[in-house]
Amino acid sequence: MEIVTKIAPLCLALIMLGLGLGLSVKDFTRILRYPKSFLVGFFLQLIILPIVALGVALILNLPAPIAVGLMIIAAAPGGVTSNVLTKFANGDVALSISLTAVISLISIISVPLVIITSADILGVVISTTISMTGIALKMALVVSVPVIIGMVIRGFAENFILSKFNIINKITGWLFVVVFAAIWIEEKDNILTYLIEAGLAVLILNVVMMTLAYLIAKKFVSGIPQQKCITLECGLQNGTLAVFVATLIFDDIAYMMPTAAYALTMYITGFIFIYILRKSN
């Protein structure tokens, strides 16, 4: 995993810098003006998604590395992709950006907490040299700090950043591809076996969570654009962050495989969801 271990932190930092360049203070203050939709999405992604993932892991009796890997991708926040697909689905892009931004910043605490707690439940021993504080600090360097730097840069050069934002989104998209291409190249002898093992679990997690998110959002959130946004936020995770965390804690490629499988699955289900919505309209 030497290549992946080296490039994942750099790619993630650049992706989070790109996220920060797309943020402004109003993306956070908007939450105070429209709290209900945000709180529903926040609760679903931060609390319900990891619970559903743990349930899938236990019901399917997954091998320990695959089970913990499933928890890692479930603990990850949404990424820039969720913002793009929300726009494509005519959803509430502002809400999507707010959810992605806040949960990404909180992830330096929530991700280690979910992983360490679930590993204990699943009977996976994490090295005593690795602590929640240590994971949080390393995540802060490649998640929170780049986001804040990006926001500061935008504050000084907003017009220039906005004029180049399509290019920035394309670059962050390609960085995501680079990380997963590295996994395929470095572990080409084992990856298909792991993907087969993880494939059913991530498909069930993704479909169940998106369906659950849509039904709950439909019950508690009145606006259709907000319902679309919340569903996609709960179905599209930051795979690069999940890979970074997996390499930070574990040496075995198996822990990354649910992330690789999920990265393939989430685009398919995301576009199917958008297609169904457009047909129904």
Rosetta silent file (secondary structure, phi, psi, omega in degrees, C-alpha in Angstrom):
SEQUENCE: MEIVTKIAPLCLALIMLGLGLGLSVKDFTRILRYPKSFLVGFFLQLIILPIVALGVALILNLPAPIAVGLMIIAAAPGGVTSNVLTKFANGDVALSISLTAVISLISIISVPLVIITSADILGVVISTTISMTGIALKMALVVSVPVIIGMVIRGFAENFILSKFNIINKITGWLFVVVFAAIWIEEKDNILTYLIEAGLAVLILNVVMMTLAYLIAKKFVSGIPQQKCITLECGLQNGTLAVFVATLIFDDIAYMMPTAAYALTMYITGFIFIYILRKSN
SCORE:     score description
SCORE:     0.000 S_00000001
   1 L     0.000   17.514 -173.284    0.000    0.000    0.000 S_00000001
   2 H   -60.429  -43.980 -178.299    3.029    2.261   -0.236 S_00000001
   3 H   -64.719  -49.504 -177.732    1.776    4.277   -3.222 S_00000001
   4 H   -60.950  -42.375 -179.109   -1.735    4.734   -1.810 S_00000001
   5 H   -60.442  -34.289 -178.054   -0.383    5.674    1.627 S_00000001
   6 H   -80.767  -39.624 -173.681    1.719    8.436    0.092 S_00000001
   7 H   -89.015  -25.204 -176.825   -0.768    9.934   -2.352 S_00000001
   8 H   -59.646  -47.063  179.582   -4.028    9.640   -0.371 S_00000001
   9 H   -62.031  -40.903 -179.361   -3.181   12.406    2.176 S_00000001
  10 H   -65.830  -47.078 -179.971   -2.002   14.787   -0.546 S_00000001
  11 H   -63.079  -41.849  179.707   -5.011   14.147   -2.789 S_00000001
  12 H   -63.710  -42.940  179.346   -7.412   14.463    0.145 S_00000001
  13 H   -60.549  -41.115  179.409   -5.830   17.742    1.258 S_00000001
  14 H   -69.238  -37.838  177.150   -6.189   19.165   -2.268 S_00000001
  15 H   -63.746  -43.622  179.639   -9.788   17.937   -2.509 S_00000001
  16 H   -69.563  -31.916  173.093  -10.626   19.574    0.819 S_00000001
  17 H   -61.815  -43.683  177.236   -8.853   22.763   -0.314 S_00000001
  18 H   -61.497  -38.396  176.566  -11.148   22.707   -3.356 S_00000001
  19 H   -62.772  -44.301  179.353  -14.139   22.264   -1.048 S_00000001
  20 H   -62.039  -36.407  178.444  -12.985   25.259    1.003 S_00000001
  21 H   -64.361  -22.617  179.371  -12.650   27.384   -2.131 S_00000001
  22 L   -92.721    1.750 -176.478  -16.341   26.756   -2.765 S_00000001
  23 L  -106.929  153.187  171.111  -17.417   27.826    0.726 S_00000001
  24 L  -140.124  171.647 -178.352  -18.219   31.155    2.307 S_00000001
  25 L   -58.746  -32.394 -177.505  -19.462   32.179    5.747 S_00000001
  26 H   -65.103  -23.227  177.158  -23.049   32.250    4.450 S_00000001
  27 H   -66.677  -22.155  177.728  -22.876   28.488    3.901 S_00000001
  28 H   -95.653  -39.674  179.882  -22.688   28.148    7.686 S_00000001
  29 H   -69.618  -23.604  178.194  -25.025   30.999    8.690 S_00000001
  30 H   -59.107  -31.187 -179.276  -27.673   29.578    6.318 S_00000001
  31 H   -59.330  -37.846 -178.171  -28.106   26.719    8.791 S_00000001
  32 H   -69.874  -29.258 -179.975  -29.470   29.156   11.375 S_00000001
  33 H   -81.185  -32.962 -178.605  -32.075   30.473    8.928 S_00000001
  34 L  -130.701   70.505 -171.055  -33.244   27.028    7.737 S_00000001
  35 H   -74.395  -29.701 -170.619  -32.402   24.643   10.580 S_00000001
  36 H   -63.168  -50.718 -178.924  -34.988   21.876   10.059 S_00000001
  37 H   -61.787  -40.918  179.479  -33.740   20.519    6.726 S_00000001
  38 H   -63.072  -46.136 -176.715  -30.139   20.723    7.918 S_00000001
  39 H   -64.179  -37.159  177.464  -30.850   18.902   11.184 S_00000001
  40 H   -63.884  -48.666  179.037  -32.673   16.075    9.389 S_00000001
  41 H   -63.696  -41.827  179.525  -29.789   15.590    6.941 S_00000001
  42 H   -60.329  -47.868 -179.262  -27.214   15.945    9.717 S_00000001
  43 H   -63.640  -44.067 -179.202  -28.922   13.325   11.904 S_00000001
  44 H   -62.582  -45.386 -174.824  -29.351   10.863    9.044 S_00000001
  45 H   -78.074  -39.034 -173.872  -25.770   11.070    7.853 S_00000001
  46 H   -84.079  -31.909 -175.123  -23.960   11.358   11.162 S_00000001
  47 H  -109.448  -55.242 -172.804  -26.059    8.961   13.287 S_00000001
  48 H   -69.358  -41.521 -178.433  -28.330    6.727   11.194 S_00000001
  49 H   -57.537  -49.841  176.989  -25.859    5.889    8.405 S_00000001
  50 H   -62.677  -34.559  178.975  -23.236    4.313   10.741 S_00000001
  51 H   -65.632  -44.123  177.703  -26.003    2.422   12.614 S_00000001
  52 H   -62.553  -41.925  179.492  -27.350    0.993    9.337 S_00000001
  53 H   -62.128  -42.491  178.371  -23.803    0.057    8.269 S_00000001
  54 H   -63.875  -40.240  177.483  -23.190   -1.761   11.552 S_00000001
  55 H   -61.613  -43.355  178.209  -26.480   -3.603   11.139 S_00000001
  56 H   -62.260  -44.589 -179.348  -25.506   -4.708    7.606 S_00000001
  57 H   -61.010  -42.855 -178.159  -22.086   -5.886    8.815 S_00000001
  58 H   -73.143  -42.366 -178.941  -23.585   -7.931   11.654 S_00000001
  59 H   -65.210  -41.676 -179.568  -26.486   -9.412    9.658 S_00000001
  60 L   -81.828   -7.318 -179.103  -24.228  -10.476    6.766 S_00000001
  61 L    52.398   52.698 -175.722  -21.572  -11.687    9.229 S_00000001
  62 L   -68.509  150.870  170.817  -18.881   -9.975    7.177 S_00000001
  63 L   -55.896  146.134 -173.226  -15.177  -10.760    7.630 S_00000001
  64 H   -51.529  -48.245 -178.909  -13.729   -8.328   10.180 S_00000001
  65 H   -62.221  -38.967  179.330  -11.667   -6.195    7.731 S_00000001
  66 H   -67.734  -40.276 -179.757  -14.635   -5.828    5.341 S_00000001
  67 H   -63.004  -47.253  179.691  -16.978   -5.000    8.241 S_00000001
  68 H   -67.713  -37.959  176.256  -14.685   -2.293    9.631 S_00000001
  69 H   -60.835  -35.989  176.425  -14.058   -0.992    6.109 S_00000001
  70 H   -64.736  -38.329  178.112  -17.826   -0.663    5.696 S_00000001
  71 H   -68.063  -33.774  179.770  -17.927    1.391    8.888 S_00000001
  72 H   -64.722  -46.657 -179.111  -15.129    3.638    7.616 S_00000001
  73 H   -69.755  -31.682  178.039  -16.993    4.576    4.432 S_00000001
  74 H   -69.872  -31.339 -179.514  -20.242    5.000    6.426 S_00000001
  75 H   -78.063  -21.022 -177.104  -18.493    7.349    8.856 S_00000001
  76 L   -66.530  145.897  176.456  -17.066    9.502    6.052 S_00000001
  77 L   -74.684  173.742  172.455  -18.848   12.773    5.259 S_00000001
  78 E   -67.634  163.118  179.954  -20.308   13.597    1.870 S_00000001
  79 L  -118.961 -172.719  179.107  -17.931   14.907   -0.755 S_00000001
  80 H   -60.390  -30.289 -179.631  -17.932   17.425   -3.570 S_00000001
  81 H   -58.550  -39.058 -179.164  -19.633   14.772   -5.736 S_00000001
  82 H   -64.146  -34.674  177.015  -22.793   14.983   -3.638 S_00000001
  83 H   -66.025  -42.018 -178.647  -22.947   18.729   -4.321 S_00000001
  84 H   -66.122  -46.853 -178.612  -22.567   18.166   -8.073 S_00000001
  85 H   -70.005  -30.211  175.313  -25.213   15.419   -8.267 S_00000001
  86 H   -63.734  -41.257  176.129  -27.595   17.456   -6.096 S_00000001
  87 H   -63.418  -42.972 -179.935  -27.324   20.255   -8.649 S_00000001
  88 H   -63.333  -31.125 -178.449  -27.875   17.745  -11.469 S_00000001
  89 L   -88.252    3.933 -175.333  -30.989   16.454   -9.662 S_00000001
  90 L    61.208   36.596  176.594  -32.378   20.003   -9.205 S_00000001
  91 L   -90.829 -175.446 -179.052  -31.963   19.599   -5.451 S_00000001
  92 L   -82.492   95.467 -176.002  -31.065   22.195   -2.847 S_00000001
  93 H   -66.260  -38.120 -179.845  -27.388   22.789   -3.632 S_00000001
  94 H   -61.383  -42.033  177.341  -26.965   25.337   -0.832 S_00000001
  95 H   -65.116  -41.364  179.350  -28.176   22.763    1.715 S_00000001
  96 H   -60.209  -45.667  179.320  -25.896   20.132    0.188 S_00000001
  97 H   -63.564  -41.455  179.981  -22.865   22.415    0.501 S_00000001
  98 H   -63.714  -44.271  178.761  -23.768   23.288    4.095 S_00000001
  99 H   -63.070  -46.352  179.695  -24.141   19.610    5.073 S_00000001
 100 H   -60.466  -44.838 -176.763  -20.894   18.648    3.348 S_00000001
 101 H   -64.805  -51.016 -175.777  -18.993   21.532    4.939 S_00000001
 102 H   -66.874  -46.567 -177.801  -20.200   21.073    8.520 S_00000001
 103 H   -68.654  -31.198  176.042  -20.002   17.268    8.586 S_00000001
 104 H   -64.156  -42.099  179.614  -16.541   17.386    6.963 S_00000001
 105 H   -69.044  -38.955  178.803  -15.280   19.659    9.741 S_00000001
 106 H   -71.227  -22.495 -174.165  -16.924   17.524   12.431 S_00000001
 107 H   -58.791  -23.108 -179.853  -15.510   14.360   10.835 S_00000001
 108 H   -65.262  -18.663  175.432  -12.162   14.811   12.577 S_00000001
 109 H  -105.683  -45.154 -174.046  -14.015   13.737   15.740 S_00000001
 110 H   -67.237  -39.093 -177.811  -16.955   11.685   14.423 S_00000001
 111 H   -64.775  -52.828  177.039  -14.930    9.416   12.108 S_00000001
 112 H   -58.500  -38.174 -179.170  -12.409    8.190   14.725 S_00000001
 113 H   -62.784  -46.990 -179.747  -15.249    7.775   17.243 S_00000001
 114 H   -63.868  -44.320 -176.289  -17.351    5.636   14.875 S_00000001
 115 H   -67.588  -47.039 -178.385  -14.396    3.511   13.756 S_00000001
 116 H   -65.847  -41.477  179.001  -12.950    2.838   17.208 S_00000001
 117 H   -65.062  -47.111 -178.320  -16.397    2.097   18.697 S_00000001
 118 H   -68.490  -35.631  177.469  -17.468   -0.195   15.838 S_00000001
 119 H   -61.175  -39.125  177.764  -14.109   -1.994   15.774 S_00000001
 120 H   -64.573  -43.070  179.090  -14.621   -2.825   19.434 S_00000001
 121 H   -64.341  -39.138 -176.764  -18.154   -4.145   18.737 S_00000001
 122 H   -84.430   -2.505  177.267  -16.893   -6.191   15.774 S_00000001
 123 L    78.003   25.154  178.736  -13.987   -7.621   17.748 S_00000001
 124 L   -98.921  127.034 -178.355  -11.228   -5.947   15.730 S_00000001
 125 L   -89.314  123.594  176.022   -8.175   -4.940   17.738 S_00000001
 126 L   -97.586  137.314 -177.383   -6.695   -1.550   16.863 S_00000001
 127 L   -50.482  139.240 -179.957   -3.037   -0.994   17.714 S_00000001
 128 L   -67.457  -14.846  178.146   -2.499    0.632   21.109 S_00000001
 129 L   -78.870  -11.157 -178.993   -0.189    3.143   19.399 S_00000001
 130 L  -104.688  123.107 -179.891   -3.217    4.552   17.569 S_00000001
 131 L  -120.496  162.120  177.581   -5.532    6.798   19.577 S_00000001
 132 H   -60.911  -39.247  179.410   -8.666    8.752   18.763 S_00000001
 133 H   -64.332  -42.973  179.861   -6.777   11.978   19.480 S_00000001
 134 H   -62.847  -42.966  177.998   -3.946   10.987   17.153 S_00000001
 135 H   -63.367  -44.224 -178.426   -6.355   10.147   14.312 S_00000001
 136 H   -60.961  -41.900 -179.235   -8.269   13.401   14.892 S_00000001
 137 H   -66.027  -43.322  179.453   -5.103   15.512   14.757 S_00000001
 138 H   -67.203  -37.848  176.535   -3.877   13.884   11.533 S_00000001
 139 H   -65.011  -39.005 -179.548   -7.313   14.239    9.977 S_00000001
 140 H   -58.564  -37.841 -178.626   -7.416   17.898   10.985 S_00000001
 141 H   -65.672  -33.422 -176.715   -4.215   18.530    9.018 S_00000001
 142 H  -107.669   -3.402  179.320   -5.623   17.131    5.780 S_00000001
 143 L  -117.002  -66.928 -173.631   -9.333   17.951    6.263 S_00000001
 144 H   -69.293  -46.803 -177.049  -10.043   20.998    8.425 S_00000001
 145 H   -60.402  -48.240  177.997   -6.897   23.044    7.745 S_00000001
 146 H   -61.437  -36.878  178.348   -7.195   22.864    3.904 S_00000001
 147 H   -62.042  -45.860  179.906  -10.907   23.771    4.105 S_00000001
 148 H   -64.356  -42.483  177.344  -10.131   26.837    6.221 S_00000001
 149 H   -60.528  -43.038  179.061   -7.246   27.845    3.928 S_00000001
 150 H   -60.468  -42.509  178.947   -9.565   27.492    0.934 S_00000001
 151 H   -64.808  -39.063  178.408  -12.171   29.729    2.554 S_00000001
 152 H   -64.436  -44.830  178.896   -9.521   32.357    3.367 S_00000001
 153 H   -59.800  -44.239  179.079   -8.235   32.328   -0.228 S_00000001
 154 H   -61.541  -37.360  179.704  -11.789   32.731   -1.523 S_00000001
 155 H   -60.315  -32.189 -179.020  -12.288   35.656    0.848 S_00000001
 156 H   -89.567  -23.713 -175.242   -9.372   37.492   -0.795 S_00000001
 157 L  -140.866   52.876 -172.645  -10.067   36.492   -4.410 S_00000001
 158 H   -62.433  -45.499 -177.994  -13.746   35.551   -4.611 S_00000001
 159 H   -61.980  -42.055  178.996  -14.394   36.728   -8.173 S_00000001
 160 H   -64.976  -45.524 -179.059  -11.353   34.878   -9.529 S_00000001
 161 H   -61.661  -45.560 -179.012  -12.204   31.669   -7.620 S_00000001
 162 H   -63.009  -35.171  179.837  -15.843   31.718   -8.792 S_00000001
 163 H   -70.725  -21.453 -178.090  -14.735   32.198  -12.403 S_00000001
 164 L  -109.196   11.201 -169.335  -12.502   29.113  -12.154 S_00000001
 165 H   -68.037  -32.875  176.466  -14.777   26.938  -10.015 S_00000001
 166 H   -61.836  -38.889  178.084  -15.745   24.499  -12.788 S_00000001
 167 H   -66.241  -41.505  179.508  -12.043   23.815  -13.344 S_00000001
 168 H   -60.943  -43.439  179.433  -11.514   23.336   -9.595 S_00000001
 169 H   -62.584  -39.149  178.922  -14.365   20.785   -9.472 S_00000001
 170 H   -65.848  -41.029  179.609  -12.870   18.860  -12.391 S_00000001
 171 H   -63.233  -45.395  179.555   -9.448   18.775  -10.737 S_00000001
 172 H   -64.158  -34.838  176.321  -10.879   17.457   -7.450 S_00000001
 173 H   -63.203  -41.993  179.128  -12.815   14.834   -9.404 S_00000001
 174 H   -69.914  -32.189  176.208   -9.634   13.617  -11.093 S_00000001
 175 H   -63.533  -38.292  175.594   -7.795   13.510   -7.760 S_00000001
 176 H   -60.177  -44.186  179.212  -10.495   11.113   -6.543 S_00000001
 177 H   -63.351  -40.222 -178.907   -9.856    8.950   -9.633 S_00000001
 178 H   -58.486  -45.221 -178.639   -6.077    9.013   -9.020 S_00000001
 179 H   -60.939  -45.859 -177.019   -6.454    7.541   -5.522 S_00000001
 180 H   -75.486  -27.967  172.993   -8.635    4.668   -6.682 S_00000001
 181 H   -65.008  -38.813  178.418   -6.483    4.013   -9.742 S_00000001
 182 H   -62.668  -38.951  177.746   -3.515    3.651   -7.366 S_00000001
 183 H   -63.137  -45.887  179.716   -5.441    1.051   -5.354 S_00000001
 184 H   -61.082  -43.925 -177.324   -6.220   -0.943   -8.499 S_00000001
 185 H   -68.409  -44.653 -173.650   -2.615   -0.798   -9.715 S_00000001
 186 H   -74.441  -29.740 -175.515   -0.991   -1.606   -6.389 S_00000001
 187 L  -121.806   35.702 -173.935   -3.360   -4.416   -5.401 S_00000001
 188 L   -61.384  -25.866 -178.332   -4.375   -5.784   -8.811 S_00000001
 189 L   -76.375  -24.945 -174.210   -3.840   -9.415   -7.733 S_00000001
 190 L  -114.179  -14.354 -166.698   -6.255   -9.220   -4.784 S_00000001
 191 H   -65.112  -38.091 -178.551   -8.682   -6.435   -5.546 S_00000001
 192 H   -63.970  -39.946  178.015  -11.315   -8.443   -7.442 S_00000001
 193 H   -61.267  -45.864 -179.419  -11.633  -10.945   -4.604 S_00000001
 194 H   -66.884  -39.257 -179.890  -12.090   -8.169   -2.062 S_00000001
 195 H   -63.683  -38.896  177.852  -14.536   -6.276   -4.262 S_00000001
 196 H   -64.162  -42.846  179.169  -16.690   -9.380   -4.625 S_00000001
 197 H   -63.398  -38.391 -174.972  -16.660   -9.859   -0.845 S_00000001
 198 H   -89.982  -19.205 -170.300  -17.575   -6.217   -0.207 S_00000001
 199 H   -57.538  -49.992 -178.077  -19.879   -5.643   -3.180 S_00000001
 200 H   -63.297  -41.913 -178.182  -23.152   -6.999   -1.784 S_00000001
 201 H   -62.082  -45.665 -177.600  -22.654   -5.263    1.567 S_00000001
 202 H   -71.324  -32.935  177.395  -22.044   -1.818    0.088 S_00000001
 203 H   -64.598  -45.739  178.426  -24.926   -2.200   -2.363 S_00000001
 204 H   -61.882  -47.038 -179.946  -27.311   -3.082    0.483 S_00000001
 205 H   -58.259  -47.940 -176.483  -25.973   -0.234    2.631 S_00000001
 206 H   -64.000  -47.948 -177.488  -26.252    2.298   -0.173 S_00000001
 207 H   -68.001  -45.131 -179.913  -29.750    1.325   -1.347 S_00000001
 208 H   -62.345  -43.930 -176.362  -31.179    0.926    2.173 S_00000001
 209 H   -69.568  -41.300  178.627  -29.716    4.229    3.347 S_00000001
 210 H   -65.797  -39.419  177.995  -30.833    6.243    0.335 S_00000001
 211 H   -64.949  -45.958  179.392  -34.330    4.766    0.577 S_00000001
 212 H   -62.603  -43.712  179.860  -34.496    5.416    4.311 S_00000001
 213 H   -61.965  -41.685 -179.018  -33.153    8.956    3.886 S_00000001
 214 H   -65.143  -44.003 -177.980  -35.716    9.731    1.181 S_00000001
 215 H   -67.593  -41.928  179.523  -38.646    8.415    3.242 S_00000001
 216 H   -68.679  -42.198  177.982  -37.578   10.229    6.418 S_00000001
 217 H   -63.109  -38.420  179.107  -36.849   13.454    4.533 S_00000001
 218 H   -64.598  -32.099 -179.445  -40.237   13.187    2.832 S_00000001
 219 H   -75.804  -39.770 -170.183  -41.872   12.846    6.258 S_00000001
 220 H  -109.131  -14.509 -178.307  -40.069   15.691    8.016 S_00000001
 221 L  -118.949  125.675 -171.979  -38.915   18.059    5.237 S_00000001
 222 L   -78.597  -33.898 -173.596  -41.554   19.783    3.105 S_00000001
 223 L   -81.035  133.713  178.428  -39.464   20.913    0.122 S_00000001
 224 H   -64.371  -42.753  177.363  -38.769   18.455   -2.709 S_00000001
 225 H   -58.123  -35.911  179.140  -35.329   19.995   -3.503 S_00000001
 226 H   -70.725  -36.733  177.395  -34.359   19.469    0.148 S_00000001
 227 H   -63.418  -42.992  177.907  -35.572   15.845    0.051 S_00000001
 228 H   -61.974  -45.976 -178.550  -33.435   15.171   -3.027 S_00000001
 229 H   -58.892  -49.694 -177.045  -30.418   16.797   -1.405 S_00000001
 230 H   -62.879  -40.024  178.671  -30.656   14.818    1.834 S_00000001
 231 H   -61.751  -45.976 -178.924  -31.065   11.529   -0.036 S_00000001
 232 H   -70.585  -36.082  177.299  -27.969   12.135   -2.165 S_00000001
 233 H   -61.709  -34.066 -179.343  -25.923   13.380    0.803 S_00000001
 234 H   -82.399  -10.265 -178.278  -26.663   10.086    2.573 S_00000001
 235 H  -107.849  -16.195 -176.127  -25.726    8.041   -0.494 S_00000001
 236 L  -118.413  110.301 -175.168  -22.546    9.743   -1.695 S_00000001
 237 E  -106.607  162.545  178.752  -19.571    9.631    0.651 S_00000001
 238 L   -80.611   91.226 -175.881  -16.053   11.096    0.534 S_00000001
 239 H   -64.023  -34.933 -179.627  -14.174    7.990   -0.630 S_00000001
 240 H   -65.090  -39.246  177.369  -10.762    9.656   -0.579 S_00000001
 241 H   -64.736  -41.010  179.489  -11.172   10.536    3.084 S_00000001
 242 H   -62.535  -40.850  177.628  -12.215    6.943    3.827 S_00000001
 243 H   -63.593  -44.124  179.361   -9.097    5.614    2.060 S_00000001
 244 H   -58.581  -46.585 -178.942   -6.896    8.026    3.996 S_00000001
 245 H   -64.878  -41.351  179.823   -8.373    6.930    7.332 S_00000001
 246 H   -61.130  -41.727  179.768   -8.080    3.236    6.405 S_00000001
 247 H   -72.595  -25.484 -179.396   -4.373    3.644    5.566 S_00000001
 248 H   -70.386  -34.399 -172.934   -3.869    5.695    8.735 S_00000001
 249 H  -102.588  -36.989 -172.146   -5.122    2.921   11.007 S_00000001
 250 L  -122.608  152.908  177.931   -4.611   -0.372    9.150 S_00000001
 251 L   -97.471  -10.125 -174.155   -1.913   -1.959    6.972 S_00000001
 252 L   -92.296  129.492  179.865   -4.252   -4.402    5.213 S_00000001
 253 H   -61.858  -23.768 -177.405   -5.748   -3.420    1.829 S_00000001
 254 H   -57.987  -31.699 -179.160   -8.932   -5.319    2.754 S_00000001
 255 H   -68.487  -19.027  179.089  -10.035   -2.411    4.955 S_00000001
 256 H   -89.347  -17.065 -170.547  -10.125   -0.177    1.851 S_00000001
 257 H   -63.565  -39.176  174.316  -12.181   -2.505   -0.313 S_00000001
 258 H   -58.515  -34.833  177.526  -15.640   -1.430    0.875 S_00000001
 259 H   -65.628  -43.972  179.077  -14.618    2.125   -0.033 S_00000001
 260 H   -63.257  -43.489  179.511  -13.529    1.056   -3.528 S_00000001
 261 H   -67.309  -39.158 -179.716  -16.736   -0.938   -4.018 S_00000001
 262 H   -66.051  -38.075  179.916  -18.855    1.895   -2.616 S_00000001
 263 H   -59.894  -35.431  177.333  -17.195    4.398   -4.954 S_00000001
 264 H   -75.016  -42.501 -174.869  -18.411    2.334   -7.906 S_00000001
 265 H   -68.477  -42.982 -170.208  -21.864    1.671   -6.458 S_00000001
 266 H   -64.572  -31.011  177.581  -22.770    5.178   -5.301 S_00000001
 267 H   -69.774  -41.342 -179.704  -22.546    6.710   -8.771 S_00000001
 268 H   -63.684  -50.963 -178.595  -24.795    4.037  -10.259 S_00000001
 269 H   -67.820  -34.259  178.359  -27.454    4.293   -7.539 S_00000001
 270 H   -62.002  -45.879  179.727  -27.166    8.082   -7.479 S_00000001
 271 H   -71.583  -32.587  175.190  -27.918    8.392  -11.187 S_00000001
 272 H   -63.708  -42.350  178.038  -30.690    5.780  -10.950 S_00000001
 273 H   -60.056  -46.044  179.282  -32.265    7.839   -8.161 S_00000001
 274 H   -63.090  -40.683  179.659  -32.074   10.988  -10.298 S_00000001
 275 H   -62.535  -44.190  179.317  -33.516    9.108  -13.301 S_00000001
 276 H   -62.323  -42.635  179.446  -36.463    7.814  -11.235 S_00000001
 277 H   -62.822  -42.468 -178.547  -37.165   11.310   -9.926 S_00000001
 278 H   -69.051  -35.337  177.776  -37.114   12.816  -13.400 S_00000001
 279 H   -68.324  -39.397 -178.500  -39.399   10.090  -14.783 S_00000001
 280 H   -69.326  -26.155  179.101  -41.854   10.563  -11.916 S_00000001
 281 L   -82.324    0.000    0.000  -41.953   14.302  -12.585 S_00000001
